[in-house]
Each structure stands twice: as structure tokens, then as C-alpha cells.
């Protein structure tokens, strides 16, 4: 099948591939292994056929149960569905002072978004979600079979999930940020460009830069996650080991499964 950064679906919301991104060691992420998107309730039968042929086997829905009930996912019969909500947070008191000290050092206005992003990688409830996500990634051991993770818009919860996965696979942070910002570019482009143009510009790497002027605040949100990694756990791998419990063997297995 053809490989596109934005998948050619009739009613996919921000439906994207992580394949093709380069790592710091010169490898690239495999295609047809890692997908991210927004809501899936509007997918057509043609979309489902496409995703079945694409190898979609795991659908990790990061939305709350109420969101999933209101707009249930559509997915191929061959796909295993898992609703595992990032929200609500449960450890506000335990992490509040520690995170606020960090936020005040790096965010001028004590941004609510920055605190939310920090809690998404430290609160015990989403931590369990990320642990389960990586267990699914390790179980996806057949070639050309994909794990998909998503929320409502495919931006915040999905953006953090993508950052965690790409951190484990040794993707540079500049690339992780570019992929994160591409979400906004896709939505902004949708008002003024047809789907074919969006796909073309995304594949050429031009779409995010084309709309980059208004995206700085969103970049700060994901940079907050990186500051949590560095200030509290040494670096991204330190976070993955200390908080999510991934071993050296787990990281090596992930690289064997998802890197060319």
C-alpha cells in the first residue's frame, strides 16, 4: 500500500502515520505499525475496508467512557478495541506542589495547559494507561500490523501518547514537536485545502511550516512534558524506566518491532 503521513480516508479525523520518521541513530519508524487520529465515529465502510487492508489490529481509545459512548469508534472486525481513559487525574494532592514548582520555573503565566500536560505523565491514573499502551505495543509483533491510539481531536492526549512512543524509539525531540504541531496544521488546512493537498503537503514536510506562525503556544505544552522528563527523571528514558517501568529489554524489543 502507499505510505502517506495523512491517510487517504473519506472521514478520518486527523488520521496520521508515524512511519518514516528518523531516529537519532539513523533508523526510521516502520510504516503500517503506528497510527494516531481523532474520533473514529464517522469512518465510512470504505474507510474500514482500507484500515483492515492496512493492518489495523489494535485501537487504543484514550477518551473517557462518556465520550466513547456518545461517539463510538468504528473499526474493522479484525481490530481489538480498548477504551482506556487518560482522565480523570487522581493524584492532584500528591503531585501538585512538585509540579507547580516546576511549572513556575518554566511557564510565565502558570498555564493550566502546562499543568495538565505535566499531570498526564505523572498522575498515577494516566501512568497506568501508558503502561498498558506499551504492553499493547510489545504484543503487536506481527509484520504490517498497526496499533492506533486516539482521543477526540487527536491532539492533546494523543500528542502525549505519541511523544512517549517516539521517545522510547529514540526519535529526536524536534521531530516529535513537528509531529505534534502537524495536528494543528491539518485542522487549519482543512478549512482552505482539499484532502489531496493536505496529504501532499504533509508528505513533503511543508504543511506544519506553512501554518507554523500561530502554533507556538501549543509547542510550549509539549515542551512541558520534556521538562518533566529532564528535571524530575534525568531524561526521557529515565522517565520511561522509573515511572512506566520499561526495562532495557522492553526498549530493545520496541525498537526491533517498530524500526527499520
C-alpha positions as CSV (number, residue, x, y, z in Angstrom):
1,X,0.0,0.0,0.0
2,X,1.1,3.6,-0.5
3,X,2.6,5.4,2.5
4,X,1.3,8.8,3.4
5,X,1.7,10.9,6.6
6,X,-2.0,11.7,6.4
7,X,-4.0,8.6,5.5
8,X,-6.4,8.8,2.5
9,X,-9.7,8.2,4.3
10,X,-13.1,9.6,3.5
11,X,-14.0,10.7,7.0
12,X,-10.9,10.3,9.1
13,X,-10.2,13.0,11.7
14,X,-6.5,13.9,11.8
15,X,-5.7,10.3,10.8
16,X,-1.9,10.0,10.5
17,X,1.1,7.7,10.3
18,X,4.2,7.8,12.4
19,X,6.1,5.7,9.8
20,X,9.1,7.2,8.1
21,X,10.3,9.4,11.0
22,X,14.1,9.1,11.5
23,X,15.7,8.3,14.9
24,X,18.9,9.8,16.3
25,X,20.7,6.6,15.3
26,X,19.8,6.7,11.7
27,X,16.9,4.2,11.7
28,X,13.4,5.0,10.6
29,X,10.0,4.1,12.1
30,X,8.3,1.4,10.1
31,X,5.2,2.1,8.1
32,X,1.9,0.3,8.9
33,X,2.8,-0.1,12.6
34,X,1.9,3.1,14.4
35,X,-1.2,5.3,13.7
36,X,-2.7,8.3,15.5
37,X,-6.0,10.1,15.0
38,X,-9.0,11.9,16.4
39,X,-12.5,10.5,16.7
40,X,-13.4,7.4,14.7
41,X,-17.2,7.5,14.8
42,X,-17.6,9.0,11.3
43,X,-15.5,6.4,9.4
44,X,-17.2,5.0,6.4
45,X,-17.4,1.4,5.3
46,X,-14.8,2.2,2.7
47,X,-12.6,3.6,5.4
48,X,-13.0,0.4,7.5
49,X,-12.0,-1.7,4.5
50,X,-9.0,0.5,3.9
51,X,-7.9,0.2,7.6
52,X,-8.5,-3.6,7.5
53,X,-6.2,-3.9,4.5
54,X,-3.7,-1.5,6.2
55,X,-3.4,-4.0,9.1
56,X,-5.1,-2.1,11.9
57,X,-5.3,-4.6,14.8
58,X,-5.4,-2.6,18.0
59,X,-7.5,0.5,18.7
60,X,-6.5,2.3,21.9
61,X,-9.2,4.8,22.7
62,X,-7.8,7.4,25.2
63,X,-11.2,9.1,25.7
64,X,-13.4,8.9,28.8
65,X,-16.2,6.4,28.7
66,X,-18.8,9.1,28.3
67,X,-17.0,10.4,25.2
68,X,-16.8,6.9,23.8
69,X,-20.5,6.2,24.4
70,X,-21.5,9.5,22.8
71,X,-19.3,8.9,19.7
72,X,-18.4,5.3,19.5
73,X,-15.5,4.2,17.4
74,X,-15.9,2.4,14.1
75,X,-13.2,-0.1,13.4
76,X,-12.6,-3.3,11.3
77,X,-13.8,-6.6,12.7
78,X,-10.2,-7.8,12.9
79,X,-9.3,-4.9,15.3
80,X,-9.2,-5.3,19.1
81,X,-10.8,-2.2,20.8
82,X,-9.6,-0.9,24.2
83,X,-11.1,2.1,25.9
84,X,-8.5,3.3,28.4
85,X,-9.2,6.9,29.5
86,X,-6.3,9.3,30.4
87,X,-8.7,11.4,32.5
88,X,-9.6,12.0,35.3
89,X,-6.5,12.6,37.3
90,X,-6.4,11.0,40.8
91,X,-3.2,12.2,42.5
92,X,-3.7,16.0,42.4
93,X,-2.5,16.5,46.0
94,X,0.5,14.2,45.8
95,X,1.9,15.9,42.7
96,X,0.5,19.4,43.0
97,X,3.3,21.2,44.8
98,X,6.1,19.4,42.9
99,X,4.6,20.1,39.5
100,X,3.7,23.7,40.4
101,X,7.3,24.4,41.4
102,X,8.4,23.1,38.0
103,X,5.7,25.0,36.1
104,X,6.6,28.3,37.8
105,X,10.2,27.9,36.7
106,X,9.4,27.4,33.0
107,X,5.9,28.9,32.4
108,X,5.3,32.6,32.9
109,X,1.6,32.5,33.4
110,X,1.3,29.2,35.3
111,X,-0.7,27.9,32.4
112,X,-3.5,25.4,33.0
113,X,-2.5,23.6,29.9
114,X,1.1,23.2,31.0
115,X,0.0,21.7,34.3
116,X,-2.4,19.4,32.6
117,X,0.3,18.1,30.3
118,X,2.7,17.6,33.3
119,X,0.0,15.6,35.1
120,X,-0.6,13.5,32.0
121,X,2.8,12.0,32.5
122,X,2.9,11.9,36.3
123,X,-0.5,11.2,37.7
124,X,-1.0,7.5,38.6
125,X,-4.1,7.1,36.5
126,X,-2.7,8.1,33.1
127,X,0.6,6.3,34.1
128,X,-1.4,3.0,34.1
129,X,-2.8,3.9,30.7
130,X,0.7,4.5,29.3
131,X,1.9,1.2,30.8
132,X,-1.0,-0.7,29.2
133,X,-0.3,1.1,25.9
134,X,3.3,-0.1,25.9
135,X,2.2,-3.6,26.7
136,X,0.0,-3.5,23.6
137,X,2.8,-2.1,21.5
138,X,5.0,-5.0,22.7
139,X,2.2,-7.5,21.9
140,X,1.9,-6.2,18.3
141,X,4.7,-8.5,17.0
142,X,3.4,-9.4,13.5
143,X,4.6,-7.5,10.4
144,X,2.4,-4.9,8.7
145,X,0.0,-4.8,11.6
146,X,-0.8,-1.5,13.3
147,X,-1.5,-0.1,16.7
148,X,-3.7,3.0,16.6
149,X,-4.1,5.4,19.6
150,X,-6.5,8.3,19.6
151,X,-8.7,10.8,21.5
152,X,-11.4,13.2,20.4
153,X,-9.3,15.6,18.2
154,X,-6.0,13.6,18.1
155,X,-4.1,16.4,19.7
156,X,-3.5,16.6,23.5
157,X,-3.9,13.1,24.9
158,X,-2.9,11.6,21.6
159,X,0.0,14.1,21.3
160,X,1.4,12.9,24.7
161,X,1.0,9.3,23.7
162,X,2.9,9.9,20.5
163,X,5.6,11.7,22.4
164,X,6.1,8.8,24.8
165,X,6.2,6.3,22.0
166,X,8.7,8.3,19.9
167,X,10.8,9.0,22.9
168,X,11.1,5.2,23.5
169,X,12.1,4.8,19.9
170,X,14.8,7.5,20.1
171,X,13.1,10.0,17.7
172,X,14.6,13.5,18.1
173,X,12.5,16.0,20.1
174,X,12.4,18.4,17.2
175,X,10.7,15.7,15.1
176,X,8.3,14.9,18.0
177,X,7.3,18.5,18.2
178,X,6.9,18.8,14.4
179,X,4.5,15.8,14.5
180,X,2.6,17.4,17.4
181,X,2.2,20.7,15.6
182,X,1.1,18.9,12.4
183,X,-2.2,18.2,14.2
184,X,-3.0,22.0,14.2
185,X,-1.8,22.4,10.6
186,X,-4.1,19.6,9.5
187,X,-7.1,21.2,11.1
188,X,-6.3,24.7,9.9
189,X,-5.6,23.4,6.4
190,X,-8.9,21.6,6.3
191,X,-10.7,24.9,6.0
192,X,-8.9,26.1,3.0
193,X,-7.4,23.0,1.2
194,X,-8.8,19.8,-0.2
195,X,-7.7,16.4,1.3
196,X,-5.3,15.6,-1.6
197,X,-3.5,18.9,-1.0
198,X,-3.2,18.3,2.8
199,X,-1.8,14.8,2.1
200,X,0.7,16.2,-0.4
201,X,2.0,19.0,1.8
202,X,2.2,16.7,4.8
203,X,4.2,14.1,2.9
204,X,6.5,16.8,1.7
205,X,7.0,18.2,5.2
206,X,5.6,21.6,4.2
207,X,2.3,21.6,6.0
208,X,3.4,22.3,9.5
209,X,5.8,25.1,8.4
210,X,3.1,26.6,6.2
211,X,0.8,27.2,9.2
212,X,3.5,27.5,11.9
213,X,3.1,31.1,12.8
214,X,0.2,30.6,15.2
215,X,1.3,27.3,16.8
216,X,3.9,28.5,19.4
217,X,1.7,28.1,22.4
218,X,0.9,24.5,21.7
219,X,4.6,23.7,21.3
220,X,5.1,25.0,24.9
221,X,2.6,22.5,26.2
222,X,4.6,19.5,24.8
223,X,7.9,21.1,25.9
224,X,6.5,21.0,29.4
225,X,6.4,17.2,29.1
226,X,10.1,17.2,28.1
227,X,10.9,19.4,31.1
228,X,9.2,16.9,33.4
229,X,11.3,14.2,31.9
230,X,14.6,16.1,32.3
231,X,14.0,17.9,35.6
232,X,12.3,15.1,37.5
233,X,13.8,11.9,35.9
234,X,17.0,12.9,34.1
235,X,15.7,12.4,30.6
236,X,13.0,10.6,28.6
237,X,14.5,7.2,29.1
238,X,14.8,7.8,32.8
239,X,11.1,8.6,32.9
240,X,10.2,5.5,30.9
241,X,12.2,3.4,33.3
242,X,11.3,5.0,36.6
243,X,7.6,5.8,36.0
244,X,6.4,3.4,33.4
245,X,8.7,0.5,34.4
246,X,10.0,-0.2,30.9
247,X,13.2,-2.3,31.0
248,X,16.2,-2.2,28.7
249,X,14.9,-5.3,27.1
250,X,11.5,-3.7,26.6
251,X,13.1,-0.7,24.8
252,X,15.2,-3.0,22.6
253,X,12.1,-5.1,21.7
254,X,10.2,-2.0,20.8
255,X,13.0,-0.9,18.5
256,X,13.1,-4.3,16.9
257,X,9.3,-4.2,16.3
258,X,8.9,-0.6,15.1
259,X,12.2,0.5,13.5
260,X,13.6,-0.5,10.1
